[in-house]
């Protein structure tokens, strides 16, 4: 695959991403339901509309996680963005660092269900991993998602093959290690998204890496960075 093949689509996605997040001060921990909205451009959105009964069930699971489970990872608008990115670049393999209880994994999984791809997601906390597996099962996405329990800094070394998209939402000091490990596997035109990128939480070595590497085009908006691997 060439960068040219994906360049136009990714460029449009970046424009949409910038518009979506421009007036958000920072990403906050939130649920899968509609009650986690924050002021800004996201207020122009309406809630997600299910395509079919499968999506209707998955959205109900996301809503239940947001209302009734303690641990969360991404708010709904970020989850929807992950799904759009996944599906729009026709991702076949997405790698996520930091499963938590599965909100982001379900959103990514909905995109991968359309592309025929798979998600490999890593979680170090046993309780969260167990809950995430249950949530993936409830959402009907267990066959799309492979959850690896353990220290991702160790487990990632076992990963092989090509990666189309990376989502970082784990230990912030570890972002640079994850980046260095996964960059050789990321295809040209692939994407790296990192959560909680703001002046308070962004880790300087990671920010230096994604903003000075000539092979990465990076923007930061609304508490998330998005980087395109050029070649």
N, C-alpha and C positions, 0 to 999 in steps of 0.2 A: 504494500500500500504506500502511496506517496502523500507528502504533506499537502500537495495541491488538491488531491481528492477530497480532503477533509477541511481545507483551509476556509472556504466560504462558509460552510456550516458552522464551524467553530467561531468564526468572526461574528456571525449573527448571534450566536449564543452569548458571546462576551458582551455585545452591545445590550442584549436583553438583561444580562446579569447586572451590568452597571446601572441600568435604569431601575431595576428591581430594588437594588440595595443602596442607592445613592444617599438617601436621606435617613438611613438607619444609623444611629450613633454607634451601636455595637451589637453583635449577636448575643442573645441571652438564652440561657437554658430554658427550653420550653417543651410543650407536649405535642402530640400528634393532632390534637383537636383544634377547634377554631377559637378557643378561649385564650390562646397565647399570643395574640397579635400585639404589635407595638406600633406606635405612631410612625407615620412616614408613608412612603410610596406603597408599602405593602397594604395599606388601608384601601387602596384602589382595587385590590383583589376581591374575589368571592371565594368561597370554599371550593374544594375539589369536587368535580362531578364524576361519579362512577360510570365507566364505560359499560360494565356488565355486572352480573351477580358476583363474579370473582372479585372485582375491584370494590364492589359495595361491601363485601365481607371484610376485605383488607382494610378499608377505611374505617369500618366499625371497630376493628381490632386496634388500629392506631388511636382512635378516639378513646377506647377503653384504657389503653396504656396511659394516655395523658391524664385521664381522670382518676385512675385507681392504682397506679404503680408509682413507687417512690422515685426510682432512678429514671432519668431522662437523658437525651443527648441533644437532639436538634429540634428547633421549633418547626412548625409545619411549613412555613415558607421556604426554609432551607432544605427541608426534606423534599419538597416538590421540585426545587431546583435540581437536586441530585437526580431525581427521576428523569427530568427533562434532559439533563446533560447525558445521562447514561443512554437513554433511548435515541437521542439525536445523533450521537456519534456511532450508533450501532455497536455499542460495546459488547464484546464477547467475554471479557474477563475484567472484573473490577476487584480491587483489593482495598479493604477498609481496615484501618487501625483504630480500635476502640469501638467495639460492638455496643457496649452498655446493654440495655434491655431490648434493643432491636429496632428502634424507630427508624433510624437512618437506613438500616439494612432492609427494612420492608419497603421503603420508598425506592431504594436502588433496585431491589428485587422486582418491583412492579415494572420498572424499565427493562430489566433483563428478561423478564417473562416475554416481552414483546420481541426482543432481539435474539432470543434463544441462548443467551449468555449465562454466566455463572458469577456469583460473588464469593470471594474468600474473605472472611472477616475474622479479626483476632480480638480476643478478650482475655485479660489476665485474671479477672475476678470470677471465682467459681459461681457465686450466687447470681451475678448478673448474666453469666453465660447460660446457666440453667434456665433463667427466666426468658432470655432471648430465644433459646431453642423452642420453648413453649409458645412464645409469640409468633415465631416463624411458622410453626406447625398450625397454629390457629389461623394465620393469614394464608395458608395454603402454599407457602413458599419454601418449604423444607428441601424440595428437590432442586431449587435454584441456588440455595445458600449453603455454603460449607463453613461452619463455625469452628475455628481452631482455638482451643482453650490453652492458655499458657502465656509466657513472656514472649511477645512478638519480636523482640530484639534477637531472641534465640530461634524462634519458630520460623521467622521469615527466611532464614538461611536455607531452609528446606524447600522453599518455593522455586519452581522452575517455569519456563514458558514465557509467553508474551502477556503483558498487561496493557489494557486500554485506558483505564482510569484509576486513579488513586484518591482515596478520601482519608485524610488524617484528622482524627479526633480523639487522640489519646494523650499520653504524657508530653507536654509541650517541649521539654528539653530533649525528648527523643525524636522529634520531628526530623532533625538533621540526619540522624542515623537511618531512619526509615527512608528518607529521600535518597541517601547515598546507596542504600541497598536496592531500592526499586527502580531507580532511574535507568540502569542498563536494560531492564526488562520492559520499560515503557516504550510503546511503539511511537514512531514519528506521528505527530498529530494527536498524541495522547494527552490527557489532562491530569493535573495534580490540583486537588482542592484541599484546603486546610481550614479547619474551623477555629474559632476563637483567636483570630488574628486582629489584634488591636494593641494600642500602645502599652497597655497594662500586662497583657499575657503573651504577646508574640516573643519568641525566643530569638535573640539577635543572630546567632549563627545560621539559623534556618532562613531568616529574612535576608541575610547577606547572600546566601546560596541561591535563593529563587529570584533575586533582583539583580544579580551581577553576572549570572551564567548567560553567555550569549546565545545558548541554545534554548533558553526559556523566555517566553513573553509572559509577564506577570502583572496582574492588577489586583488591588485590594479594595474591596467595597463591603460595607455592611458587616464587618467582622469576619469575612472569609476571603482568603486569597484564592485566585485561580490562575494556574500557570499552564501554558501551552508548550509542549515539547516540539520545537520547530523541525528537527530532522533526527 
